[in-house]
Every structure is written in C-alpha cells, then in structure tokens.
C-alpha cells in the first residue's frame, strides 16, 4: 500500500505556488491536443482547425466545470464566495465541462461550417486521454476517494482532507481508501484505446457521431458506478446528482445509436478530405447511385460511393495535398 501523502504544490515561483492540479490539467490539454491533431489528419479533416477551436472550447469547459464543482461542493464556498474565482481553482466537475464544451463545439462548427458529428468523433478519444492524465491532480489534492479498503492500491488521506464520513477518530492514520481518481483515469486510458481502435477497424459500420455517443455511454456508466462509492456527493432527493446526469447521458446515447443504425437509414457525408481519410466513419457520396431503386443508399452502395470518391481522378490534386 502507498505510505506517503503527496504535496499539492509542485514548485514555488516567488510568492506564487504552482499546483500539481493545474499541471495535471495543462498536461492533459497538451495530450488531448496531440490526439486531436493526429486523428483529424487520419479522419480526413483539417488539423489547422484544432488550435483556435481548442482554446475557445477549453475556456468554456473550464467555466462549466468550475460552476458544476461549486454547486456540488457549495458547503466549501458559501461562507467565502471569493474562493470560487480566486486561485488555485482546485475543483472542476466533468459533467459541467462536457455540457458547456459541447454547446461551444456545436456553435463553433456551425460558424466555421465544419461537420459537427465528424469532429465530435475526433474529440471523443481526446476527452478520454485528457481525463486519464488530468485526474491525477485529484491524487495530489487528496480528493476523489472512496471508502476504506485493504486492497494493495489503497491510498492514505490526511485528517485535514477527510470528509465527515471518515473522521480520524474512527478511522486512524493507517486507514487506506479507494482511489476513485485512479479508477476514472484507467477508464479514460481504456476508453481512448477502444475508440481509436473502433475508428480504424469498423469504418464501414460506423456513422459520423457514433464514437462520441459511445463516449457518453462509457463515461456515464463509469461515473454512475463510481458515485456509489462516494459519500460527499451532491444529491437530489437522496440520489447522487451525478448518477442522474449519467443516466441522462447513457439512455439517450444508446437510443440514438440504435436509431441511427436502423435499417434503411440515409447516407452520410464523407470526410472533408476523403482520399486521405484512414480513420473514423467511412461515409459515402450523397449522390451515390441507388442500384436497387429502393430510394435509400444501403451499406454496400455507400461503400461503392466512397470508393468512387477515392478513385475519382478529378480529386487527384486534392489527395496529393492532403496531410498524411
């Protein structure tokens, strides 16, 4: 078992402390950026969009995440409202960040005339990657832990960081607790790997938007399960609010996935640069021939339409300039 408690401050720059929590999120953003750039190229989209777009979305997600956390942990801020806006900002709610980030992505893609569902699929693995890294900030702050455990990966929590349910008078210094941040981090690693794998292996089956819907389902299930181990969560009529929000992500995401893959669904637009695309939903030409005269373009016809796009000699110049 772990026998030390971490220092939340990584280094001191004069009077300004630099916290591991902030470093974790900065590194998480850097990792997410690299994932976005690489997947955008392989998905046949313009990676130059990522730079400015990511800054805008990250700010929106930060505001939403902070707001969710403040509501969740209102007892920590009700007597000192300045703590909400003053550093070190150690506290962000993932669901709040997802909500405001999603709204911002929708607005940004509409303004820039970008295919929202394709970019949402590119963003999904990057969200998992960022989560996997950034959650370690909770370790240094001694937060996001569960009940006592004797498992070998249990972590110690100092008395000053204990929630009311686990006082030191009842649970001595030798008590170890479930590292919920670690479980969520590992889920992020596995989720990123799974989505990237799906994007390469199931291109002909996927529709644009499938991967972000899988993300909503995966993260919702993970968070719903972890909330059962928390004692300090925000509740609504006795039910953890995060579990309610999780269900609002899981159920619609699964329903939309099933509905979008119904028999006879309409065609999907191909990637912006289909000749260079090797990842994500294959898509098909909107004017692909309907060989069986059923009024719909089925999967075989869609694949033929995509092959026709990739083989079109008129697109040779575009494919030559597409990033690899």
Buried (B, 14 or more C-beta within 10 A) or exposed (E): EEEEBBEBEBEEEEEEBBBBBBBBBBBBBEBBBEBBBBBBBBBBBBBEBBEEBBEBBBEBBBBBBBBBBBEBBEEEBEEEEEBBEEEBBBBBBBBBBBBBBBBBBEBBBEEEEBBBBBBBBBBBBBBBBBBBBBBBBBBBBBBBBBBBBEEEEBBBBEEEBBEEEBEEEEBEEEBBBBBBBBBBBBBBBBBBBBBBEBBEEBBBEBBBBBBBBBBBBBBBBBBBBBBEBBEBBBEEEEEBBBBBBBBEBBEBBBEBBEEBEEEEBEBBBBBBBBBBBEBBBBBBBEEBEEEEEEEBBBEEBBBBBBBBBBEBEEBEEBBEEBBE
